[in-house]
C-alpha cells in the first residue's frame, strides 16, 4: 500500500526528470547551433520547474494538515 506522500514524491521526481530531459535537449540544440530553439527549450524547462516547485510547496502544506497516522490510499484532502 502506498501513501499519498510516497505517490506525490514519485510524480514530483518524474516531473523533474522530464524537466532535465527537456533541458538536455536544449543543450543539444545549443551545441548544434540552433540558439533560438535552445533558448525556447530552456525557458520551457524553467517554467515547468518553477511550477513544479510551487506545486511541491502547496502539496507539502496539504500533506501537513493530514493526520499523521492516516495512510489511506485516497486523494489528498
C-alpha positions as a printed Julia matrix, in Angstrom:
77×3 Matrix{Float64}:
  0.0    0.0     0.0
  1.39   3.36   -0.95
  0.79   6.53    0.97
 -0.21   9.85   -0.57
  3.21  11.26    0.31
  5.09   8.48   -1.5
  2.89   8.83   -4.58
  3.46  12.59   -4.54
  7.23  12.16   -4.34
  7.18   9.69   -7.24
  5.34  12.09   -9.53
  7.5   15.02   -8.49
 10.64  13.04   -9.32
  9.15  12.05  -12.66
  8.31  15.66  -13.5
 11.78  16.91  -12.61
 13.36  14.14  -14.69
 11.22  15.36  -17.58
 12.47  18.9   -16.98
 16.06  17.63  -17.03
 15.39  15.82  -20.32
 13.96  18.99  -21.88
 16.99  20.98  -20.69
 19.34  18.32  -22.09
 17.54  18.54  -25.44
 18.0   22.31  -25.29
 21.7   21.74  -24.64
 21.93  19.5   -27.71
 20.18  22.15  -29.79
 22.58  24.77  -28.48
 25.57  22.56  -29.33
 24.23  22.13  -32.86
 23.97  25.9   -33.28
 20.2   26.34  -33.02
 20.27  29.13  -30.48
 16.62  30.24  -30.76
 15.03  26.82  -30.22
 17.56  26.07  -27.46
 16.57  29.21  -25.56
 12.91  28.23  -26.0
 13.62  24.76  -24.55
 15.49  26.26  -21.61
 12.67  28.72  -20.98
 10.05  25.97  -21.14
 12.05  23.78  -18.74
 12.47  26.74  -16.38
  8.73  27.48  -16.34
  7.95  23.8   -15.72
 10.48  23.63  -12.89
  9.13  26.76  -11.21
  5.56  25.46  -11.44
  6.75  22.12  -10.03
  8.36  23.8    -7.04
  5.18  25.82   -6.38
  3.1   22.64   -6.63
  5.51  20.89   -4.26
  5.2   23.66   -1.68
  1.42  23.57   -1.9
  1.37  19.77   -1.62
  3.62  19.8     1.43
  1.25  22.2     3.17
 -1.73  20.0     2.29
  0.02  16.84    3.48
  0.99  18.56    6.75
 -2.69  19.08    7.52
 -3.39  15.35    7.36
 -3.47  13.2    10.46
  0.0   11.61   10.9
 -1.4    8.06   11.12
 -3.77   8.44    8.16
 -2.24   6.29    5.4
 -5.4    5.79    3.41
 -4.76   5.49   -0.35
 -7.39   8.13   -1.05
 -6.91  11.53   -2.65
 -5.1   14.25   -0.75
 -7.55  16.39    1.16
